[in-house]
Amino acid sequence: MIPSRRSVLRGAAAASVPLISGVWSGPAFASAAASGKSRTGGASSVLGPNVLVFDPSMNDVSIQAKVDAVFAIQESNQFGDERFALAFMPGTYTVDINVGFYTHVVGLGASPADVVINGHVTVDAQWFDGNGTQNFWRAAENLTIVPPDGLERWAVAQAAPMRRVHIKGNMTLMPSPPGNQWSSGGFLADSVVDGQVESGSQQQWLSRNDTFGSWTGSNWNMVFVGTEGAPAQAFPTPPYTTVDRTPVVREKPFLTVDRHGSYQVFVPALRTNSTGTTWADGPARGRNIPLSQFHVAQPGDSAAEINRALAHGKHLLFTPGIYDISAPLRVNRAGTVVLGLGLATLRSTHGNTVIEVAEVAGVTLAGLLFEAASSHTPVLLRVGNGRSPRRHSADPTVLFDVVARIGGALPGGAGVSVQIDSNDVICDHLWLWRADHGLDGAVGWTVNPADNGIVVNGDHVTAYGLFVEHYQKYEVLWQGDHGRTYFFQNEHPYDVPTQSAWRHGSTLGYAAYKVGDRVRDHHAWGLGSYCYFNRNADIYTDAAYEVPDTPGVVFTDLMTVCLNGAGGGGILHCIDKAGDPVQNGFATYSMKSYSNGVGSV
């Protein structure tokens, strides 16, 4: 039995920790020029005090000390305010990097081969007795990792993506002993693992546009899209969902340094019907944007200041930290890039939308955590403004590594975390989370209320890696046509107090994934929805998935899990009125396909 995140940190305070003594020290370099010249040896003056920039001229022992000092703060700092990025100039380093909460490890080369870590880039779970199901909010990208023992460990849960990485060895996705060793991720994209990937105790996983030597292991829901070396389609025994090609995607933009020492942001080109990585066979296609064309935001920047920069045609780079956003940030220009480093956190402080994207093409939102910091925010992030006939298939807006959080760190509420009204939007790894645990006073049925994780009104919207948990109504409400989802992971709200609080009309609870009654075309692959009702109140949900009876709506490889232990309650049907219940203890149910009212097991 693989438990969900039952052991919580309620009341475990994330201490306020001062800056690390000596971390920012290093060689004295001239101040960076306004053009975006890099500075190494400690904090970058361009990128703010929470970005540590390293170069090969530095002593590896010194680098190791600074990396370890960051980890000492962040290892268990689940709801703290500290944010860091560890940025490595092109070169080779012999260091071991333990990646804690709100830590972003980035290589600054044009290719993963430009930054080589002769060591490990590790996420483990000894801070939590070997339980990796709360290893959230961290990232690594654009590196080559050469583990000296041949094994890379990335034992993560949600909101912990790894992108554009070459692992010269094997990879495991589970924590090391001792402990219970569970993990609950995860997302890997545009990466190569020369050896074998072992999923171990991972409950679910999405690999998109990767290349593996081989893969072994499974639990509930393992999905592979456009991945070379993926196991063959086999759901549900084992639960492998394999889609040969990725229909349409572009990879996440990333920060680089050119040979003159100037920062740029590389924006990869759109790809269709793709397999494997963008970089393994030569330079990736795309465009560079000089950092001089960005407003480099620092914590303390006001919404008015940021909006002035946007109005003057600037892109946005959010350096690590927490930003109090008191009015919507308005992205009105096509092609605008909004990129976050170090899990930059944008808080809605006055019930306002944090970012509003106009009905324009080619916008990028990447690496951002949206948080409700007022009692009710109707929408945290909105793309488009009402239904529109305009298509953007040639230059879609893409959301990469977008995270929403309602509660956990502070009390707050929201109606909808992400609303997509525009057409052709791509969502590439989203975790939308109404907190099930957190600091005292920041979690409760009426303390952090939230209706919907994502509402999709636009047509031709595609989602790769949709993680949505604990919302109090439909967690996904998809009302646009021609939608496509590749991998869905969900948990129903844990803290439902009574059945009367978890029903609408005669229906018990809310489906985790609801396709609107008027939708005529929608396909989804690899879906898992789990319940763990922890109030001993005998709570039931009628169905995990709800769709209209029409031949154009097709769900492939879907499953449900009950984790209630000895307690009562559960999910009565997998989809609509089809599928066996999972209830009154631990149980799973799998269905190969469902369409037009008919399921196949």
C-alpha positions in Angstrom: 0.0 0.0 0.0 1.3 3.4 -1.0 -0.2 6.1 1.2 -1.1 9.6 0.2 0.2 12.7 2.1 -1.4 11.7 5.4 1.4 12.7 7.7 1.2 16.4 7.7 3.1 19.3 9.1 0.3 21.1 10.7 1.8 23.6 13.1 5.4 22.9 12.0 6.5 26.5 11.7 8.8 27.5 8.8 11.3 29.5 10.8 12.3 32.9 9.8 16.0 32.3 8.9 18.6 35.0 8.4 20.8 35.2 5.3 23.5 32.6 5.3 26.7 33.9 7.0 29.3 34.2 4.3 27.3 32.8 1.4 27.3 36.0 -0.5 31.1 36.5 -0.2 33.4 35.9 -3.1 35.7 37.5 -5.5 35.1 41.2 -6.0 33.8 41.9 -9.5 32.8 45.1 -11.2 29.2 46.0 -10.9 27.2 44.5 -13.8 26.3 46.9 -16.6 22.8 47.8 -17.4 23.1 45.6 -20.5 23.0 42.6 -18.3 26.6 41.6 -17.8 27.0 38.6 -15.4 28.7 38.7 -12.1 30.0 35.7 -10.4 31.4 34.7 -7.0 28.2 35.1 -5.1 25.0 37.1 -5.5 24.5 38.6 -8.9 23.8 42.4 -8.8 21.7 42.0 -12.0 19.6 39.1 -10.7 19.3 40.2 -7.1 20.6 38.9 -3.8 18.9 35.5 -3.9 20.6 34.3 -7.1 24.0 32.7 -6.5 26.1 32.6 -9.6 29.1 30.3 -9.8 31.8 29.9 -12.4 34.6 27.4 -12.9 37.3 29.7 -11.6 35.8 29.3 -8.1 37.1 26.6 -5.8 34.8 23.6 -5.7 35.1 23.5 -2.0 33.9 27.0 -1.7 31.0 26.3 -4.0 30.1 23.2 -2.0 30.0 25.3 1.2 27.6 27.8 -0.3 25.3 25.2 -1.8 25.2 23.3 1.5 24.4 26.5 3.4 21.4 27.1 1.2 20.2 23.5 1.7 20.6 23.9 5.5 18.0 26.6 5.3 15.7 25.1 2.7 15.8 21.3 3.4 12.6 21.4 5.6 11.5 25.0 5.0 8.2 24.0 3.4 6.3 27.2 4.1 9.1 29.7 4.6 9.6 32.9 2.7 13.2 32.3 1.5 13.7 31.7 -2.3 17.0 30.8 -4.1 18.4 30.1 -7.5 21.8 28.4 -7.9 23.1 29.4 -11.3 26.2 27.8 -12.9 28.2 29.5 -15.6 29.4 27.1 -18.5 32.0 24.8 -17.2 32.6 21.7 -15.1 32.1 21.4 -11.3 32.7 18.7 -8.8 30.0 19.3 -6.3 26.9 17.6 -4.8 23.8 19.7 -4.8 21.0 18.8 -2.4 17.9 20.6 -3.6 15.5 21.8 -0.9 12.3 23.8 -1.0 12.1 26.9 -3.2 15.5 26.1 -4.7 16.1 26.4 -8.5 19.3 24.9 -9.9 20.0 26.2 -13.4 22.8 25.9 -15.9 23.5 29.1 -17.9 24.8 27.4 -21.1 23.1 27.2 -24.5 23.1 23.4 -24.1 22.9 21.0 -21.2 26.5 19.9 -22.2 27.8 23.4 -21.3 27.4 22.9 -17.6 28.7 19.6 -16.2 28.1 18.6 -12.6 30.4 15.8 -11.6 28.3 14.8 -8.6 24.7 14.5 -7.7 21.7 16.9 -8.0 19.6 15.3 -5.4 16.1 15.4 -3.9 15.7 13.0 -1.0 13.4 12.8 2.0 15.3 12.2 5.1 14.0 15.5 6.5 10.5 13.8 6.6 11.5 10.2 7.7 12.0 9.0 4.1 8.5 10.2 3.0 8.9 12.1 -0.3 5.3 12.9 -0.7 5.8 16.5 0.4 8.9 17.3 -1.7 7.3 20.2 -3.5 8.4 23.5 -5.0 11.9 23.1 -6.4 13.4 22.6 -9.9 16.5 21.8 -11.9 17.3 22.5 -15.6 19.8 22.8 -18.3 22.6 20.6 -16.8 24.6 17.5 -17.5 24.8 15.4 -14.3 27.5 12.7 -14.0 26.9 10.9 -10.7 30.1 9.3 -9.5 28.2 6.2 -8.3 26.1 6.1 -11.4 22.8 6.9 -9.7 20.9 10.2 -9.8 18.1 10.5 -7.2 15.1 12.8 -7.8 12.5 11.7 -5.3 10.0 14.5 -5.7 6.3 15.2 -5.3 4.3 17.9 -7.2 5.7 21.2 -8.5 9.3 19.8 -8.7 10.1 19.7 -12.5 13.3 18.6 -14.0 13.9 19.9 -17.6 16.6 19.9 -20.2 19.0 17.6 -18.3 21.4 14.9 -19.4 22.0 12.3 -16.8 25.0 10.1 -17.6 23.9 7.2 -15.5 20.8 5.7 -14.0 18.0 7.6 -12.3 15.7 6.7 -9.4 12.5 8.5 -8.5 12.1 7.2 -4.9 13.8 8.3 -1.6 16.7 6.5 0.0 16.3 4.4 3.1 15.7 4.5 6.0 12.0 5.5 6.2 8.8 4.6 4.3 10.3 5.8 1.0 7.1 6.9 -0.7 7.1 9.6 -3.3 4.4 11.4 -5.3 5.6 13.2 -8.4 6.4 14.2 -11.0 7.5 15.7 -14.3 10.5 15.3 -16.6 10.8 17.0 -19.9 13.3 17.5 -22.8 15.8 15.3 -21.0 18.1 12.3 -21.6 18.8 9.5 -19.1 21.6 7.3 -20.6 20.8 4.4 -18.2 17.6 3.1 -16.6 14.9 5.1 -14.9 13.5 3.3 -11.8 10.2 4.7 -10.7 10.2 2.7 -7.4 7.6 4.0 -5.1 6.5 6.9 -7.3 2.7 7.0 -7.4 2.5 8.7 -10.7 4.7 10.4 -13.3 4.8 12.2 -16.6 7.7 12.0 -19.0 7.4 14.3 -22.1 9.9 14.4 -24.9 12.6 12.5 -23.1 15.0 9.8 -24.1 15.7 6.8 -21.8 18.0 3.9 -21.9 15.2 2.0 -20.3 12.4 2.3 -17.7 11.4 0.0 -14.9 8.6 0.1 -12.3 5.1 1.4 -11.9 2.4 2.1 -9.3 -0.8 3.8 -10.4 -0.4 6.1 -13.4 2.8 6.4 -15.5 2.5 8.4 -18.7 5.0 8.9 -21.5 4.4 11.4 -24.4 6.9 11.7 -27.2 9.5 9.8 -25.2 12.1 7.6 -26.8 12.8 4.4 -24.9 9.5 4.5 -23.1 7.8 1.2 -22.2 5.1 -0.1 -24.5 1.5 0.8 -23.9 0.2 -1.6 -21.3 -2.4 0.0 -19.0 -3.5 -1.2 -16.5 -1.0 -4.1 -16.1 1.3 -2.4 -15.7 -0.3 1.1 -15.7 1.8 2.5 -18.7 0.1 5.0 -21.0 2.4 5.6 -24.0 1.6 8.3 -26.6 4.2 8.0 -29.4 4.4 11.7 -30.4 3.8 15.0 -28.7 1.3 16.8 -30.9 2.3 20.4 -30.3 4.6 22.0 -27.7 7.5 24.4 -27.2 9.9 24.0 -24.4 10.3 26.4 -21.5 12.5 29.5 -22.0 15.7 29.6 -20.0 18.4 32.0 -18.9 21.8 31.8 -20.6 25.1 33.7 -20.7 26.9 34.3 -24.0 30.7 34.3 -24.5 30.8 38.1 -23.8 29.2 37.5 -20.3 25.8 39.0 -21.2 22.6 37.4 -20.0 20.0 36.4 -22.5 16.7 34.4 -22.4 16.4 31.7 -25.0 12.9 31.0 -26.2 12.7 27.6 -28.0 10.6 27.2 -31.2 7.3 25.5 -31.5 7.4 21.8 -32.4 4.7 19.5 -33.8 4.4 15.7 -33.8 7.8 15.5 -32.0 9.7 12.8 -30.1 12.8 13.2 -28.0 14.6 16.4 -26.9 15.2 19.7 -28.7 19.0 19.6 -28.1 20.4 16.0 -28.4 21.1 16.3 -32.1 22.4 19.8 -32.2 21.4 23.4 -31.1 17.8 23.9 -30.4 15.8 26.1 -32.7 14.6 29.3 -31.2 15.4 33.0 -30.5 17.5 34.8 -27.9 16.2 37.9 -26.1 18.8 40.1 -24.4 18.2 40.7 -20.7 18.3 44.4 -21.5 14.8 43.9 -23.0 13.5 42.6 -19.6 12.3 44.4 -16.5 14.2 42.4 -13.9 11.8 42.5 -11.0 12.9 42.4 -7.3 10.7 41.8 -4.3 9.3 45.1 -3.3 8.5 46.2 -6.9 4.9 47.5 -7.0 2.3 46.4 -9.5 2.3 49.9 -10.9 6.0 49.8 -11.5 5.8 46.4 -13.2 2.9 47.5 -15.3 4.8 50.5 -16.5 7.6 48.3 -17.7 5.1 46.1 -19.5 3.4 49.1 -21.1 6.9 50.1 -22.4 7.3 46.8 -24.2 9.5 45.0 -21.6 9.5 41.3 -20.9 9.5 40.3 -17.2 12.1 38.3 -15.2 11.0 37.8 -11.6 14.1 37.1 -9.4 13.6 34.8 -6.4 11.4 36.2 -3.6 7.8 37.0 -2.6 6.0 39.8 -4.4 2.9 41.5 -3.0 0.7 42.2 -6.0 -2.1 44.7 -5.2 -3.5 45.1 -8.8 -3.5 42.9 -11.9 -0.3 42.8 -14.0 -1.5 43.3 -17.5 0.3 41.4 -20.3 -1.1 43.1 -23.5 1.7 42.6 -26.0 2.0 39.5 -28.1 5.2 37.5 -27.5 5.8 38.7 -24.0 7.9 36.4 -21.8 7.3 36.4 -18.1 9.9 34.1 -16.4 10.4 33.4 -12.8 13.6 32.2 -11.0 13.7 30.4 -7.7 9.9 29.8 -7.4 9.2 33.5 -7.5 5.9 33.9 -5.6 3.2 36.4 -6.6 0.6 37.0 -3.9 -2.8 38.6 -4.6 -3.2 41.0 -1.7 -6.4 42.8 -2.5 -8.6 40.1 -4.1 -7.2 41.0 -7.4 -6.2 38.8 -10.3 -2.4 38.6 -10.3 -1.8 38.4 -14.0 -4.2 39.1 -16.8 -3.1 38.1 -20.3 -4.9 39.9 -23.1 -6.3 38.1 -26.2 -2.9 38.0 -27.9 -0.6 35.3 -29.2 2.7 33.8 -28.1 2.9 34.8 -24.5 5.0 32.8 -22.1 4.4 32.5 -18.3 6.9 30.2 -16.7 8.2 29.3 -13.2 5.8 31.2 -11.1 3.9 30.5 -7.9 0.5 32.3 -7.6 -0.8 32.6 -4.1 -4.1 33.9 -2.5 -3.3 36.4 0.2 -6.7 37.8 0.7 -10.0 36.2 1.8 -11.4 35.9 -1.7 -9.7 36.3 -5.1 -12.2 35.5 -7.9 -9.4 34.5 -10.4 -5.7 34.3 -9.7 -4.5 34.0 -13.3 -6.5 34.7 -16.4 -5.5 34.1 -20.0 -7.8 35.9 -22.4 -11.0 37.8 -21.5 -14.1 35.8 -22.5 -14.6 33.5 -25.4 -13.0 34.6 -28.7 -13.1 33.3 -32.3 -9.4 34.1 -32.7 -7.0 31.2 -33.2 -3.4 31.2 -32.2 -2.3 27.8 -33.4 0.8 29.2 -35.2 2.0 31.0 -32.0 0.3 29.7 -28.9 0.5 31.1 -25.4 2.2 28.6 -23.1 2.1 28.2 -19.3 5.2 26.3 -18.0 5.6 25.2 -14.3 2.8 27.4 -13.1 1.8 26.7 -9.5 -1.2 28.0 -7.5 -1.5 27.7 -3.8 -4.5 28.5 -1.6 -3.7 28.2 2.1 -0.8 26.4 3.6 1.5 29.3 4.2 -1.2 31.9 5.0 -5.0 31.9 5.1 -6.7 33.0 1.9 -9.4 32.0 -0.6 -10.0 32.0 -4.3 -12.8 31.2 -6.8 -10.7 30.0 -9.7 -6.9 29.5 -9.7 -6.4 29.5 -13.5 -8.9 30.5 -16.1 -8.2 30.1 -19.8 -10.4 31.9 -22.2 -8.0 32.1 -25.2 -7.8 29.4 -27.8 -4.8 27.2 -28.5 -3.2 27.7 -25.1 -0.7 25.0 -24.0 -0.3 24.1 -20.3 3.0 22.4 -19.7 3.1 21.2 -16.0 0.7 22.9 -13.7 0.1 22.1 -10.0 -2.9 23.9 -8.6 -3.3 23.2 -4.9 -5.8 24.0 -2.2 -3.6 23.2 0.8 -4.4 20.1 2.8 -1.7 20.9 5.4 0.3 23.9 6.5 1.0 26.3 9.2 -1.4 26.8 12.1 -4.4 28.9 11.1 -3.7 28.6 7.3 -5.7 25.4 6.5 -9.4 24.6 7.0 -12.6 24.1 5.1 -13.5 27.7 5.7 -10.0 29.0 6.2 -8.7 28.4 2.7 -11.8 28.0 0.5 -11.3 27.5 -3.2 -13.9 26.4 -5.8 -12.0 25.4 -9.0 -8.4 24.7 -9.9 -8.7 25.4 -13.6 -11.6 26.5 -15.8 -11.0 26.1 -19.5 -13.3 28.1 -21.8 -11.1 28.3 -24.8 -11.0 25.8 -27.7 -8.0 23.7 -28.8 -6.3 23.9 -25.4 -3.7 21.3 -24.6 -2.4 20.3 -21.2 0.6 18.1 -20.4 0.8 17.4 -16.7 -2.2 18.7 -15.0 -2.0 18.2 -11.2 -5.0 19.6 -9.4 -5.8 18.9 -5.7 -8.3 19.5 -2.9 -10.6 22.1 -4.4 -14.2 22.3 -3.1 -16.1 22.1 -6.4 -15.1 20.9 -9.9 -11.3 20.8 -9.7 -11.1 20.9 -13.5 -14.0 22.4 -15.4 -13.3 22.1 -19.2 -15.9 23.9 -21.3 -14.0 24.5 -24.5 -14.0 22.2 -27.5 -11.1 20.1 -28.9 -9.3 20.0 -25.6 -6.5 17.5 -25.0 -5.0 16.4 -21.7 -2.0 14.1 -21.3 -1.7 13.1 -17.6 -4.0 14.2 -14.8 -3.4 13.7 -11.1 -5.9 14.6 -8.5 -6.8 14.3 -4.8 -10.3 15.2 -3.6 -10.4 17.6 -0.6 -9.3 15.7 2.6 -11.2 18.0 5.0 -14.8 17.7 3.9 -16.7 18.1 7.2 -20.1 16.6 6.2 -21.7 15.1 3.2 -24.1 18.0 3.0 -21.1 20.3 2.5 -19.9 18.0 -0.4 -22.9 17.7 -2.7 -24.8 19.7 -5.3 -28.4 18.9 -5.8 -28.8 15.2 -5.6 -25.2 14.5 -6.6 -22.7 13.5 -4.0 -19.6 15.6 -4.2 -18.1 17.0 -7.4 -16.2 15.3 -10.1 -12.5 16.0 -10.1 -12.5 16.4 -13.9 -15.7 17.7 -15.5 -16.2 18.2 -19.2 -19.0 20.6 -20.0 -22.3 19.3 -21.2 -22.0 21.2 -24.5 -18.6 20.0 -25.4 -18.5 17.7 -28.5 -14.8 16.9 -28.8 -12.3 16.2 -25.9 -9.6 13.6 -25.4 -7.7 12.8 -22.2 -5.0 10.1 -21.5 -3.6 8.8 -18.3 -5.9 10.1 -15.4 -5.8 9.3 -11.7 -8.1 10.6 -9.0 -7.7 9.7 -5.4 -9.7 10.2 -2.2 -8.6 10.4 1.4 -11.4 11.9 3.5 -9.8 12.4 6.9 -12.7 13.7 9.1 -14.3 10.2 9.8 -17.5 11.6 8.4 -18.3 8.8 5.9 -18.0 11.1 2.8 -18.7 9.9 -0.8 -18.2 11.3 -4.3 -20.5 10.0 -7.0 -17.9 9.9 -9.8 -14.3 11.1 -10.2 -14.9 12.1 -13.9 -18.0 13.5 -15.5 -18.4 13.9 -19.3 -21.2 14.3 -21.8 -22.4 11.2 -23.7 -21.0 11.9 -27.2 -18.6 9.9 -29.3 -16.1 12.8 -29.6 -15.4 12.8 -25.9 -12.9 10.0 -25.1 -11.0 9.2 -21.9 -8.2 6.6 -22.2 -6.5 4.9 -19.2 -8.2 6.3 -16.2 -8.2 5.1 -12.6 -9.4 5.9 -9.1 -7.9 5.2 -5.7 -9.4 5.2 -2.2 -6.9 5.8 0.7 -9.3 6.0 3.6 -7.7 3.1 5.5 -10.3 1.7 7.9 -12.5 4.8 7.6 -15.7 5.0 5.6 -16.4 6.8 2.4 -15.0 6.7 -1.1 -15.7 7.2 -4.8 -18.8 5.4 -6.1 -18.1 5.4 -9.8 -15.0 5.9 -11.9 -16.7 8.0 -14.6 -20.4 9.0 -14.9 -22.3 5.9 -13.8 -19.6 3.5 -15.0 -16.9 1.7 -13.0 -16.8 0.0 -9.7 -16.6 1.9 -6.4 -13.4 2.3 -4.3 -14.5 2.8 -0.7 -14.2 1.8 2.9 -10.5 1.2 3.0 -7.7 1.0 0.4 -8.8 0.2 -3.1 -8.0 0.9 -6.8 -10.0 0.7 -10.0 -8.8 1.0 -13.6 -10.6 1.5 -16.9 -8.9 1.3 -20.3 -11.3 3.7 -22.1 -14.7 5.4 -21.9 -16.8 7.2 -24.5 -20.4 7.7 -25.3 -21.5 6.1 -22.0 -19.6 2.9 -22.5 -16.4 1.9 -20.6 -13.9 -0.8 -21.3 -11.8 -2.5 -18.6 
